[in-house]
Amino acid sequence: MNQVINEIKHIFERAPFAVCAFDRSGTVIYINPLLESNLGPSVPPVMGQSLYEIIHKVLVDERLENNLKRLIDTDKPFSMIVETLSSPGVRASGFINVIGYKLDSVYILIGDFVSGGLSREGRYRQIIEDAPDAIIIMSHGVITFSNPAFNSIMEMETGQVLGREIFEFLDDSGREDLKHLRKEYAKGFFSRFNVNTPSGVKILEGNFHFIEERPGTSIALLRDVTEKVALERRLLRQNQDLTAVNLISKTLSSSMELKEILQNTLAQVLQIMNIETGWIYLLDEKKQELKCAYSHGIPEKVVQSIKKLRIGEGIAGRVAVKGEPIIIENASKDPRISSLAFKKQGIKSFASIPLYSRTRLIGVMNIGSFGERIISPDDERLLITIGVHMGTVMENILLFQEIASTSNELKDAINLIRQRNEELRTLVSTVSHDLKNPIIAINGFCERFLKTAGPKLDKRETEYINAIRESGKRMEKFVTDLLTLSAVENLRLKKEEFPGPRAHRRDLP
């Protein structure tokens, strides 16, 4: 046996791969220096020890143990990939190509640290640990390795992550999307999902791959896209709000009948906000009270209980005093609401918005939802914008109704209405200009970013920047069209007299 060991030592002592020799009982009779240098300090001396016990301590891989037993029983060689990233007992960690075969009367186990993708100094691990993207390795969904980037995203230490199922950090939707990780093998896939961290929910996306040679083992390359998704949502919301304001403006300009305007506009607002009920108060300045002029989705008996409110009374009365919106999460339980008939309706999400013209308060609009419809700060800003449009147009209509009944003041009323309409067009033009500047800035910075950083971006990042740029171009065109429409409305027709039918007609200028 000593002669065999000496021959093996002569062959493998300076080999560029790790070598372990063992006899038929599985006892280690030789390891070369490269293997010895790659075993961590936690691993006890292996010479003379059972290779099976060493494998359990270092790799915890039943497949390798089964292949070793099969080698001894059949003398047939084998080759397999072993993952050592999650094993602190191996210094050069990553994926090692392991080969086992019989050499004369002993058995040889070779771990290819070089051609298998690993260097003796563990540079492969360093690349993974320094990677800006999160990298994790899982066994049936249980995290066995995580690099610092993933730990940073999760705001946890390595010890708090390893050994836990990734499903513990996900919501129901994420668990469903990643359910394939529990399988022995599945095709690679891409997913975007939410994870719960100590500071709140974050959004990750990336690709998941399975290692065919190691059933149940998967690798994920992930990236934190929370800010990117938030930007996408903001751009989408701005586009939606611009469209909504345009729809409301068209509805407001469709008639000069107050009741028709209130009915159509409130219906449009409820549809945009996905809310079931609403009512509009108009201010009686002489009596200093609010009167319900139109309601939708609420019983008449309830309307009668809130038909009139003194300034300062109820939610709408407070809004009239302060001129600021009030948002309530559960109106049926809010102590500021005094009407019992109203509370019994079970309205939860509730908003009260002032309707202002350029000069004064015109009224208050209330909307409410019976379901779990949260009115966000973005919703509140949109409602305020709509309230300004409504207040301006409603003031025009009210002025027309007041003055049109007096023939002597009819001319002044028409001029005043024209003035107010001009103010409305000016407001639309001003809003459009204010929107156009940031849109142009977004487009410009996108172009500049692609020129300066384009070569550094991967394909997906480039697609996102291009998507932002294309959305910005569409928004810029929309605002430009709106400005063009506003300019067209300001044109005046030129009158010109035409000669009789026998004379030659001149072309229009």
Buried (B, 14 or more C-beta within 10 A) or exposed (E): EEEBEEEBEEBBEEEEBBBBBBBEEBBBBBBBEBBBEBBEEEBEEBEEBBBBEBBBBBBBBEBBBEBBEEBBEEEEEBEBBBBBBBBEBBBBBBBBBBBBBBEEEBBBBBBBBBEBEBBBEBEBBEEBBEBEBBBBBBBBBBBBBBBBBBBEBBEBEEEEBBEBBBBEBBBEEBBEBBEBBBEEEBEEBEBBBBBBBEEEEBBBBBEBBBBEBBEBBBBBBBBBBBEBBEBBEEBEBBBEBBEBBBBBBEBBBEBBEBEBBBBBBBBBBBEBBEBBBBBBBBBEEEEEBBBBBBBBBBBEEBBEBBBBBEBEBBBBBBBBEEEEBBBBEEBBEBEEBEBEBBBEBEBBBBBBBBBBBEEEBBBBBBBBBBEEBEBEEBBBEBBBBBBBBBBBBBBBBBBBEEBBEEEEEEEEBEEBBEEBBEBBBEBBBEBBEEBBEEBBEBBEBBEEBBEEEEEEBEEEBBEBBEEBBEBBBEBBEBBEEBBEBBEEEEEEEEEEEEEEEEEEEEEEE
